[in-house]
Structure formats: structure tokens, C-alpha cells
């Protein structure tokens, strides 16, 4: 067994692909540097992430893949599933080795797996856009928390920046303990010194932190939500499918 150890970054993955072709040796396993080695293996290569190598690989991929397929690579990477790095590596190797485009060859199990995973991540991004509920703080910042299945916040920044261009906002991932803050000009990634603050866990700000009119707006939204609900047409199964229960604790109308 040949093992490539890398820093678990996307640039590191692209560097690993570069190294594999340079060495004419391909890994059976991609492993994080911090993990212990398995009991049995033949050789270990430590990948040193190199921006220049990663760029060369990315430019080569740009010549062989459509923009949609390139975006799919990013979406799959953001899934953070343990099997993703090796899946991506196999896929990229096939892209490099095949003279024609392979991105729609769904008879290939790796290409099909990539397409399915990309769609799952894309669907999760859509749910974040649909179900993010903001609360206005006393400082005039619109604050929202969610715990998406996949690391999709980077895919939502463009939407929130365009949609709320004239407002300051902060979105926080309660699962991954990071977020993004828009100050009215630019978006920056942020973390908190104490990620165990109650409002970062529950997504609900204490009354002392809320804008003076926020409680009223929340009550109005709840009243509107109840008024448009037709009890005779309730379909709990479809409701849970369209609005997964795991999001309910963040929804104002469910509070």
C-alpha cells in the first residue's frame, strides 16, 4: 500500500496529484498528516503543499472541464466526508488521463458518485438560503446561525452579499464554529474566542442583545405564518421533507 500524507487542504490535494504524476506513483490512500499510519504499508510520501504546483494542476483542469464541473469539484470538497479526498483524486486522475471530456460519463462509478455528492451539497446550500433566519441586534447587525450538514457557507456568501448589500450581517456555522461577517463593504471569515456562548449554540439572541423592534417583528412573522396556514391541508410528511426537522430550532416561526 502506498500512502500520501497531506495537510487536508484542497491545494494539498492538487499538489498530491502533481506529485503522483511526477513520481509516476499513485496512492492507494490519502491520509491526514496528523493521523497514525496503518500497521501495514509499503511506502509513505509526505506531500508538501505547493501553491505553484496546485495552480498548474488547476489550470490544466480548466482546459478539460466545464465551469459547472469545476464548481462541482469545490462542492464535493466542501462535503467534508472522509471518502471525498480519494474520490476526488481518482476522478481528477481520470480527467487528466482521458483525452475527451468524461464529466457526463455516468457509467463510471466515480463520476456518478461525484455528481450525486455535488448535488447533495448544492441542495444543502439551497436549504441554508431558504431557512436562514436573521435577528437584528442592538448594534444593527443581522445575525443568523445554522448547522448545515456540509460546509456550504462559502457557497452562500455571494447571495447574502448581493441580497443584503446595504446591511451589516453575520452568519455563523454552529457545527464548525466559524462564520462570515459583512461590514457593508467586504466579507471576512470570523471565529469567536468562546464558541460556547448560548446564542452561538441555539441561534437565539437574548432580549438584551436584540434591537428594540426585533421582538415585535418576530411576533408579526409568527402571526403571519399562523394566519396563512390552512389546517385542513396540512401534510406533516411533506412538511418535514420540504423543511427538515433539524432546521426547526433556528426558525422564528417554529419558536
C-alpha positions, 0 to 999 in steps of 0.5 A: 500500500502506498500512502500520501500524507497531506495537510487536508487542504484542497491545494494539498490535494492538487499538489498530491496529484502533481506529485503522483504524476511526477513520481509516476506513483499513485496512492492507494490512500490519502491520509491526514498528516496528523493521523497514525499510519496503518500497521501495514504499508509499503511506502509513505510520501509526505506531500508538501503543499505547493501553491505553484504546483496546485495552480498548474494542476488547476489550470490544466483542469480548466482546459478539460472541464466545464465551469459547472464541473469545476464548481462541482469539484469545490462542492464535493470538497466542501462535503467534508466526508472522509471518502471525498479526498480519494474520490476526488483524486481518482476522478481528477486522475481520470480527467487528466488521463482521458483525452475527451471530456468524461464529466457526463460519463455516468457509467463510471462509478466515480463520476456518478458518485461525484455528481450525486455528492455535488448535488447533495451539497448544492441542495444543502446550500439551497436549504441554508438560503431558504431557512436562514433566519436573521435577528437584528441586534442592538448594534444593527447587525443581522445575525443568523446561525445554522448547522448545515450538514456540509460546509456550504457557507462559502457557497452562500456568501455571494447571495447574502452579499448581493441580497443584503448589500446595504446591511451589516450581517453575520452568519455563523456555522454552529457545527464548525464554529466559524462564520462570515461577517459583512461590514457593508463593504467586504466579507471576512471569515470570523471565529469567536474566542468562546464558541460556547456562548448560548446564542452561538449554540441555539441561534437565539439572541437574548432580549438584551442583545436584540434591537428594540423592534426585533421582538415585535417583528418576530411576533408579526412573522409568527402571526403571519405564518399562523394566519396563512396556514390552512389546517385542513391541508396540512401534510406533516410528511411533506412538511418535514421533507420540504423543511427538515426537522433539524432546521426547526430550532433556528426558525422564528416561526417554529419558536 
